[in-house]
Amino acid sequence: MPQSCLFVGQGRSRESPQLVSRKRHGRCRTGKIRDGKMLAWNKATWGRATAHNTLRDVTTGIIAGTKVATEMGWRVVEAVTEGDKVLTFDGGLQTVISVRRDLISADPNVTPMAHWPLDVPADALGNREAMRLLPAQSILVESDTAEDVLGDPFALIPAASLDGFRGISRPLPGGEIEIVHLEFAQDEIVFANLGALFLCKRSASVLSDMLNETAQSPYQTLSAEEADVLVGFLEVEDEGRRAPARPATHMMVVAA
């Protein structure tokens, strides 16, 4: 089990920066896909889902098309169902106990830019493939400065804080977006897009967040202000890596 701390990562694999999401929703029946449309469980029948929510309403979760690591290999998150085993960062293979799906409207005319998803280029955060993030998702980043100042190189920050960093942007959204929420017996971090990590929180953790109570999750996220400072450190570190190396200084020792 990971220790409860502001920065996470002690005792863990450091394969790559990882992505996590901060909030989760309650458990419900799993949805299905048919003819490119999502079907949602409605009491005793499957019915076609409608996008009642907007990007204002659903700001966390894993966007459909994102691949997660399962016992059967990499699968798009919308193909994961209740009872599947998913590879987690701290707990190995864990069973999914609930899946929730939200089909949301991404109409930019009714959604402020602050709620738009972020497009992340390949390799920007250790991810081998491009991906999209909801702004309130927390992600795990690595920083030498964080290690020097706070004693741990890994920190959880809201994805929104990365707008403009390493080519990450908020393009104009449109249409509908399917969001998938995976739930386990406890909060877990899952591998996604071959190098990123998402935090899947239990319903109880979400309820604690809503009631402003102290969550039992060991995974804590920096505030927006703290995250902005950390991203500034990351930018400085990137500049340092891009700076040309100084020529070596050669010294000649002349015998007396």
Buried (B, 14 or more C-beta within 10 A) or exposed (E): EBEEBBBBBEEBEEEBBBBBBBBBBEBBBBBBBEEEEBBBBEEEEEEEBEBEBBBEEBBBBBBBBBBBBBEEEBBBBBBBEBEBBBBBBBBEEBEBBBBBBBBBBBBBEEBEEEBBBBBBBBBBBBBEBBBBBBBBBBBBBBBEBBBEEBEBBBBBBBBBBBBEBBEBEBEEBEEBBBBBBBBBEBBBBBBBBBBBBBBBBBBBBBEBBEEEEEBEBBBBBBEEEBBBBBBEBBEEBEEEEEEEEEEEEEEEEEEE
